[in-house]
């Protein structure tokens, strides 16, 4: 029986984020409410430019909120902290350190003794299937292996929360699928709270307990979808009627917002009413005939 988790509670209330611009402030996020309960795996999805990564960076402490409140375990976030591990799409390993030394780095900064650091790093690398590569350098690893090291390094300092921004976005589809299985297996062992940003609907469903769908900018929460699929999850579940029904539901929600975002950009860009069948002056052909 899995013990209940008591830490890692993320609570976002009425979040607003504005960025300065030459023609006035840009409202990126407005009135956003979101919760990650202790031990939950939550995904945040939505159309491009809706503010997903902005929300994650606010929780990480890398950005400041313009309004509202963001807390972890009841403490207001004022900056980065050891209670939050962060994994980005870009590999952020130190190229001059071996795999094991990369994993040990955060532990060393916290004053953990050498022997204890080494034991903890080897245990985590074993869980990720990387113990045989502990003495390799990052440039000797594949993309998927580098990202596994990044996840293990973030886990090594025992954070209460893991924040992940498109961590598998740069991987090919087969490697991405394997990484999703590895991540969900590691999460079930650690029971950390996870806030996971992704564009991939299948990935969000496969990994998550719940999914928040954001609107087009300014980003708000459009829908909250529970993923009632049994764990442990396997790739075979992705062909089940329940999984496919969730895919179609989420596609519909995101399509609505993507069209809203793109429609606004087209109008703002002055393309409304543009005739693709204008004459091509040089050849006397209609553009529409050439497309």
N, C-alpha and C positions, 0 to 999 in steps of 0.2 A: 504493500500500500504506500502510495506517495504521500509524504508529509505535506500538510498545507504550508504555503509560502506566506510570510507575513511582511516582507519588505519588497520594495520595488513598485510602489503605487504612484503612478503618474496621473496628475490631475491638471487639466487645462481648462480654464474658465474664461469665456468671453475674450479670447485672444485677438488682438489687433496688431498688425505690423505694417508700417509705412516706410518707404524709402524715398529720400529726396531726389528730385529731378529738376531739370532746368525750367520746365513748364508747370511745376507744381508737384506735390508729393504723390507717389504711386502707392495705392493701397493694395498690398499683396495679400493680406489675410484680414478678415473682419468677422468679429463675433463668433469665433470658433470655439467649440466645446468638445473635449475628448478625454477619455479615461482609459488607462491601462491598469487593470487590477493586478495585484501581486501574483506573479507566476504566469500571466497571460502572454500569448503571442498575438500581437495586433498588427495588422497591415494598414497602411495609408495609401490609397490610390486616387487617381484623378487625372484630368487632362493635363498636358504639358503647360507649365507656367502657372499652375493653380496655387502653388505655395507649399507643396509637400515637403520639399527639402528645407524650406524656411522654417516650417514648424519643427522639424527634427533638430535644426541648428539652434532654435530657441531652447528646446529641452536640453540639448548638449551644453548650453551656456556660451555658445560662440556668437550668438546674436542677442540683442536686447529687444524685448517686446515693447511696442508703443503703448499698448494698453492691455488690460486683463492680468491674469495671474497664472503662473505655471509653477507647480510644486512637485517634488519627489519625496514621498513619505512625510508630507506635511511641511517640508522646508521649501521656502521660496528660492528658486534658482537665480543666482546672481552671477554665475560664471561656471566654467568647467569644473568638474570634480571627480574624485576617484570612485564615487558611487555610480558613475555612468561610463560604460565602455562604448566606444564609437568605432564603427567600421564603415569606410567609404568605398565607392566603386574603384577609385584609384588605389593601387597597392602602395601602402605607406610603410614598407619595411626599410630598415637601415641596411643598405647594401654592403657595408663593411663588417656587419655582424653575421654570424652563422644563424641558422634557423633557431637553435636552442637559445642562443644569446639574445636574439630578438624577443623571444617569449619571456626570457628572464628580465628584460630591461625594466619594465614597470615594477617588478618585484624588487629589483636592486634599488630603484629610486625610493621605495618604501622601507628600505633598511632590512629586508629579509636576508638571512645569512646565505652564504654561497651554497652550502649543501642542501638547504631547504629549497632554494631557488631551483637548483638542478633537478631535484626530485619532483617538484611541482610541474616544471616544464616538461619533463619526460612523461609524466602521467597524462598531461593534456595532449601532448603530441601523439601519444599512443592512442587516445580516444579518436583523434583525427586521422589516424593511419599514417602518421608522418615521422614516427620515431626513427625509422631507418635513414631519414634525411636530416637528422638533427645537426650534423656537422657540415651540411651543404650551405652555400651562400644563396641569397635570393635569386641571383641571375642564373643559377643552375636549376631553377624550378619552373614548372609550367604555371600558367596563369591561375588555374584552379588550386594548385598547391600553394602558391603565394597567398591567395585569399584565405585558404584554410589556416595558414600561419597567422595571418592578420586577425582572424576570429579567435584563434587560440590565445594570441597575445592579449587581446581585449578581455578574454575570460580569465586570464591568469591572475589578475589583481582582484578577483572576486567582487565585481561591481554588483549593485542591486538591479541595474537596468542595462540592457544592451540596445544601442541605437544603431540602426543599419540603413544606409542610404544607397539603394541600388547596388548591393555588394556583388551581385553576379551579372551585372549588366554588360560587362565586357567579355563574358565567356561565351563559347559556342553552346548550342542548345543541349548537346549531350552532356558536356561538362556541367552545365547549369543544372540539369536534372539530378546528376549525382550529388552536386553541392547542396541542393535542396534537401535530399535525403540525409546527408551528413549533418546539416544544420539542425533539422528537426530531431534527429537522434541525440545530438549533443544537448539541445534545448531540453529534451525530456529528462536527461540526466541532471542538468543543472537547475532547471525550473526557474531560470531568470525571467524577469519581465522583459519583453522585447517589443520595441516599436520599429517596424520595418517599412521602409518606403520603397515602392516598386511601381513600374508601369505595367508589369506582367500580371494579367488577371489569373491565369492558371497557377502561377507561383504564389500569389496572395492566398488563393483558396487552399492550395496544398499545405501551406505552412501555418495558417492562422486559426485562432479561435474565433476572432471577430475581424471584420473589415470595415473601415471607415472610408466612404467615398466622398471626395471633395468636389465642390462646384468649380466652375471656371472663375478666374480672378474677378473680384477679390474672393479668396478661398474661404468657404464655409463648409460645414458638414452637410452633405446632401442626404446621405443615408448611412445607416449602421446595419451591417449584415452579419448574422451569426452563421458560423460554419459548423453545422452539426454533423460532421463526418468522424467516424471512429479513428482513434489513434492506437498504435502507430500507423502513420500514413505510408502508403506504397504507391508507386506509379500506376499500378493497375486500377486504383480508385479513380484516376483521372478520366476513365472511360465509363464510369458509372452514371446512371441517370441523375442521381442527386448532384454529382459534381458538375455535369453538363448543364443542369438547370441553373446552378449558381453562376456558371460562366455566362449563360445567356442573359440572366438578370443583371449582372454587373456590366456586361457589354452595353446593354440598353441604357443603363444609368450614365455611363461614361460617354457614350455616343451623344447623348443629349447635351452634355456639358461641352464636349469637344466642338460640336456644331455651334453652340452658343458662342464659344471663344473665337472660333474661326470666322463666324459670321460677323462679329463685331470688328475683327481685324480687317476683314475685307471691306466693310463699309468705311472704317476709319482711314483705310489706305486709298480710298477713292476708286475702287474697282467695281463698285455697284453700277450696273448698267453697261459695263465694258463689253463690246461686241467682238467676239473672237473671229467673226467672219469679215473683219475689215480687209480691205484690199491690200495685198502685198505690192507696194509700188514698184519694186524692182522686177518682179516676175509676172505681175498681173494675175496672180492666183490668190484665192481667199485663204487666210490663215487656217480657217476651219478645215479646209481640204488637206492641209499638211499635217494635221495633228493625228 
